């Protein structure tokens, strides 16, 4: 059981790192497509989608308390935000409304990859918390 806990920690760190790289590429696509965020969205993206997952990855790396919980809540917040704006809400940020721009496909691909890494982060955080409770 302890080995699987460490595997979850390593997978969580990998998910955070991959999510960060995909976020950077997605941000470039946002910029190239001139899709601007308002102030509250920018703050949310910087804190919840960028900073909190990185902190959770650091906590997982250090095997510190709260890493799995922070991974769960930050990735859930990112998944809900991105899922809504990229796939549900009408607007420039929706993957279906981009037209034929050279950056449309990278935007769409990174939006999907963000959703995948965020879902993986949610599940990893949840399973990590459950494993930790079982070990206690």
C-alpha positions in Angstrom: 0.0 0.0 0.0 2.9 2.4 0.8 4.4 1.8 -2.7 1.1 2.8 -4.4 1.0 5.9 -2.3 4.4 7.0 -3.5 3.4 6.1 -7.1 0.4 8.5 -6.6 2.8 11.2 -5.4 5.0 10.8 -8.4 2.1 10.7 -10.8 0.7 13.9 -9.1 4.0 15.7 -9.6 4.1 14.6 -13.2 0.5 15.7 -13.8 1.3 19.1 -12.3 4.4 19.6 -14.4 2.7 18.5 -17.6 -0.3 20.7 -16.8 2.1 23.7 -16.3 3.7 23.1 -19.7 0.4 22.8 -21.4 -0.9 25.9 -19.7 2.1 27.9 -21.0 1.3 26.7 -24.6 -2.4 27.4 -24.1 -1.5 30.9 -22.9 0.6 31.5 -26.1 -2.4 30.3 -28.2 -4.7 32.7 -26.2 -2.3 35.6 -27.0 -1.9 34.7 -30.7 -5.7 34.5 -31.1 -6.2 37.7 -29.2 -8.5 36.1 -26.7 -8.3 38.4 -23.7 -9.5 37.6 -20.2 -11.1 40.1 -17.8 -9.3 40.9 -14.5 -11.1 38.4 -12.3 -10.4 35.6 -14.8 -6.8 36.5 -15.1 -6.4 36.5 -11.3 -8.3 33.1 -11.1 -6.0 31.7 -13.8 -2.9 32.8 -12.1 -3.9 31.6 -8.6 -6.1 28.6 -9.1 -4.9 27.2 -12.4 -1.2 28.1 -12.2 0.1 28.7 -8.7 -2.0 26.3 -6.6 -1.2 23.2 -8.7 2.5 24.2 -8.6 2.4 24.5 -4.8 0.6 21.1 -4.6 3.3 19.6 -6.7 6.0 21.0 -4.3 4.1 19.6 -1.3 3.8 16.2 -3.0 7.5 16.3 -3.8 8.3 17.1 -0.2 5.7 14.5 1.0 4.2 17.3 3.1 0.7 17.4 4.4 -2.0 18.8 2.2 -0.4 18.0 -1.2 -3.1 15.7 -2.3 -5.9 17.9 -1.0 -4.5 21.0 -2.7 -4.0 19.0 -5.9 -7.7 18.0 -5.7 -9.2 21.4 -5.1 -6.9 23.3 -7.5 -7.3 20.9 -10.4 -11.1 20.7 -9.7 -11.3 24.5 -9.8 -9.2 24.5 -13.0 -11.3 21.8 -14.6 -14.6 23.5 -13.9 -13.3 26.9 -15.1 -11.7 25.5 -18.3 -14.5 23.1 -19.0 -17.1 25.9 -18.8 -15.2 28.5 -20.8 -13.7 26.1 -23.4 -16.6 23.8 -24.0 -19.9 25.2 -22.7 -20.0 29.0 -22.7 -20.4 30.9 -25.9 -17.6 33.3 -26.7 -14.1 33.7 -28.0 -12.7 31.2 -25.5 -14.9 28.3 -26.8 -13.0 25.8 -28.8 -15.9 25.6 -31.3 -15.9 29.3 -32.1 -12.3 29.9 -33.4 -12.7 29.9 -37.1 -9.8 29.1 -39.4 -6.8 30.8 -37.7 -3.4 29.1 -37.7 -3.5 29.0 -33.8 -7.0 27.5 -33.6 -5.8 23.9 -33.6 -3.1 24.5 -31.0 -5.7 26.3 -28.8 -8.2 23.4 -29.2 -5.6 20.7 -28.5 -4.2 22.4 -25.5 -7.7 23.1 -24.1 -8.4 19.3 -24.4 -5.0 18.4 -22.8 -5.6 20.8 -20.0 -8.9 19.1 -19.3 -7.3 15.7 -19.3 -4.4 16.7 -17.0 -6.9 18.5 -14.7 -9.1 15.4 -14.5 -6.0 13.3 -13.8 -5.1 15.7 -11.1 -8.5 15.6 -9.5 -8.5 11.8 -9.4 -4.9 11.6 -8.2 -5.7 14.1 -5.4 -8.8 12.1 -4.4 -7.1 8.7 -4.5 -4.1 10.1 -2.6 -6.4 11.5 0.1 -8.2 8.2 0.4 -5.0 6.2 0.5 -3.6 8.5 3.2 -6.8 8.0 5.3 -6.5 4.2 4.8 -2.9 4.3 6.0 -3.8 6.3 9.1 
